[in-house]
């Protein structure tokens, strides 16, 4: 029975750690722009024109 209480406490501690990491990530702006990275590869890079002298 003691191991069950220990495992429940440990799982709650780990879950709170993940919740804290998620809250920290959202407050620091990790999820502000979730559309641009997905379509960034579809945009062409501007080509530099070669100088003809």
NUMAR-37117 format. One record per residue: residue in three letters; residue number from 1; x, z, y of N, C-alpha, C in turn. Coordinates in nm, 4 decimals. Example, Ala and Ser with C-alpha at 12.3 -4.5 7.8 and 13.67 -1.06 7.14 Angstrom:
{ALA 1 {1.3190 0.7800 -0.5690} {1.2300 0.7800 -0.4500} {1.3200 0.7800 -0.3300}}
{SER 2 {1.2850 0.7080 -0.2250} {1.3670 0.7140 -0.1060} {1.2900 0.7870 0.0030}}
***
This chain:
{UNK 1 {0.0828 0.0000 -0.1196} {0.0000 0.0000 0.0000} {0.0872 0.0000 0.1260}}
{UNK 2 {0.2012 0.0638 0.1193} {0.2897 0.0699 0.2354} {0.3452 -0.0666 0.2710}}
{UNK 3 {0.3727 -0.1474 0.1691} {0.4273 -0.2810 0.1951} {0.3238 -0.3698 0.2638}}
{UNK 4 {0.1961 -0.3497 0.2331} {0.0905 -0.4276 0.2962} {0.0835 -0.3978 0.4458}}
{UNK 5 {0.0947 -0.2729 0.4823} {0.0938 -0.2346 0.6233} {0.2167 -0.2912 0.6940}}
{UNK 6 {0.3305 -0.2869 0.6261} {0.4525 -0.3419 0.6830} {0.4409 -0.4924 0.7045}}
{UNK 7 {0.3850 -0.5641 0.6077} {0.3705 -0.7093 0.6208} {0.2715 -0.7474 0.7304}}
{UNK 8 {0.1647 -0.6722 0.7443} {0.0684 -0.6988 0.8508} {0.1324 -0.6758 0.9872}}
{UNK 9 {0.2067 -0.5683 1.0007} {0.2738 -0.5390 1.1278} {0.3779 -0.6463 1.1593}}
{UNK 10 {0.4522 -0.6886 1.0591} {0.5531 -0.7916 1.0793} {0.4896 -0.9253 1.1179}}
{UNK 11 {0.3794 -0.9608 1.0540} {0.3135 -1.0867 1.0877} {0.2538 -1.0826 1.2284}}
{UNK 12 {0.2022 -0.9694 1.2694} {0.1512 -0.9563 1.4061} {0.2636 -0.9661 1.5080}}
{UNK 13 {0.3784 -0.9089 1.4756} {0.4933 -0.9172 1.5651} {0.5409 -1.0618 1.5791}}
{UNK 14 {0.5460 -1.1347 1.4702} {0.5872 -1.2757 1.4748} {0.4848 -1.3591 1.5514}}
{UNK 15 {0.3557 -1.3335 1.5285} {0.2514 -1.4071 1.5994} {0.2574 -1.3810 1.7491}}
{UNK 16 {0.2838 -1.2582 1.7884} {0.2965 -1.2268 1.9308} {0.4200 -1.2932 1.9910}}
{UNK 17 {0.5248 -1.3075 1.9125} {0.6438 -1.3781 1.9592} {0.6145 -1.5248 1.9864}}
{UNK 18 {0.5424 -1.5891 1.8945} {0.5052 -1.7288 1.9159} {0.4090 -1.7443 2.0331}}
{UNK 19 {0.3174 -1.6513 2.0493} {0.2259 -1.6554 2.1633} {0.3023 -1.6395 2.2942}}
{UNK 20 {0.3984 -1.5492 2.2967} {0.4804 -1.5314 2.4159} {0.5610 -1.6562 2.4485}}
{UNK 21 {0.6163 -1.7217 2.3459} {0.6919 -1.8450 2.3680} {0.6016 -1.9557 2.4205}}
{UNK 22 {0.4794 -1.9639 2.3698} {0.3849 -2.0653 2.4173} {0.3468 -2.0402 2.5628}}
{UNK 23 {0.3189 -1.9163 2.5972} {0.2829 -1.8844 2.7354} {0.4002 -1.9124 2.8285}}
{UNK 24 {0.5217 -1.8773 2.7869} {0.6399 -1.9062 2.8678} {0.6556 -2.0573 2.8884}}
{UNK 25 {0.6332 -2.1370 2.7831} {0.6488 -2.2823 2.7943} {0.5444 -2.3426 2.8873}}
{UNK 26 {0.4222 -2.2958 2.8820} {0.3202 -2.3513 2.9704} {0.3437 -2.3114 3.1156}}
{UNK 27 {0.3909 -2.1909 3.1383} {0.4168 -2.1488 3.2768} {0.5401 -2.2140 3.3360}}
{UNK 28 {0.6341 -2.2556 3.2517} {0.7553 -2.3186 3.3044} {0.7395 -2.4691 3.3192}}
{UNK 29 {0.6217 -2.5235 3.2864} {0.5946 -2.6640 3.3119} {0.6286 -2.7582 3.1981}}
{UNK 30 {0.6383 -2.7093 3.0774} {0.6725 -2.7950 2.9647} {0.5597 -2.8926 2.9308}}
{UNK 31 {0.4375 -2.8581 2.9629} {0.3230 -2.9413 2.9258} {0.2548 -3.0048 3.0466}}
{UNK 32 {0.3256 -3.0212 3.1575} {0.2642 -3.0772 3.2772} {0.2299 -3.2246 3.2608}}
{UNK 33 {0.3209 -3.3035 3.2088} {0.2995 -3.4472 3.1976} {0.3135 -3.4876 3.0512}}
{UNK 34 {0.2017 -3.5004 2.9831} {0.2087 -3.5344 2.8411} {0.1744 -3.6811 2.8139}}
{UNK 35 {0.1461 -3.7604 2.9166} {0.1146 -3.9017 2.8966} {0.2358 -3.9916 2.9184}}
{UNK 36 {0.3159 -3.9635 3.0187} {0.4266 -4.0520 3.0541} {0.5311 -4.0669 2.9432}}
{UNK 37 {0.5751 -3.9609 2.8759} {0.6757 -3.9814 2.7711} {0.6269 -4.0720 2.6579}}
{UNK 38 {0.4981 -4.0740 2.6313} {0.4465 -4.1568 2.5233} {0.4483 -4.3051 2.5593}}
{UNK 39 {0.4360 -4.3383 2.6871} {0.4326 -4.4795 2.7261} {0.5583 -4.5243 2.7969}}
{UNK 40 {0.6570 -4.4367 2.8087} {0.7795 -4.4702 2.8800} {0.8518 -4.5872 2.8146}}
{UNK 41 {0.8482 -4.5967 2.6823} {0.9203 -4.7041 2.6141} {0.8534 -4.8400 2.6336}}
{UNK 42 {0.7312 -4.8424 2.6823} {0.6620 -4.9692 2.7026} {0.6997 -5.0363 2.8346}}
{UNK 43 {0.7575 -4.9605 2.9263} {0.7963 -5.0154 3.0552} {0.9336 -5.0809 3.0444}}
{UNK 44 {0.9474 -5.1958 3.1059} {1.0764 -5.2642 3.1058} {1.1677 -5.2024 3.2109}}
{UNK 45 {1.2933 -5.1967 3.1777} {1.3918 -5.1523 3.2756} {1.4192 -5.2674 3.3713}}
{UNK 46 {1.4346 -5.2403 3.4994} {1.4645 -5.3490 3.5925} {1.6031 -5.4076 3.5619}}
{UNK 47 {1.6094 -5.5377 3.5594} {1.7371 -5.6030 3.5309} {1.8131 -5.6255 3.6601}}
{UNK 48 {1.9415 -5.6139 3.6537} {2.0247 -5.6376 3.7705} {2.0618 -5.7862 3.7719}}
{UNK 49 {2.0450 -5.8472 3.8883} {2.0772 -5.9891 3.9023} {2.2278 -6.0056 3.9170}}
{UNK 50 {2.2811 -6.0991 3.8459} {2.4244 -6.1233 3.8516} {2.4555 -6.2016 3.9809}}
{UNK 51 {2.5657 -6.1638 4.0408} {2.6069 -6.2315 4.1626} {2.6757 -6.3625 4.1248}}
{UNK 52 {2.6321 -6.4699 4.1843} {2.6946 -6.6002 4.1592} {2.7710 -6.6408 4.2848}}
{UNK 53 {2.9009 -6.6253 4.2803} {2.9833 -6.6569 4.3969} {3.0695 -6.7747 4.3695}}
***
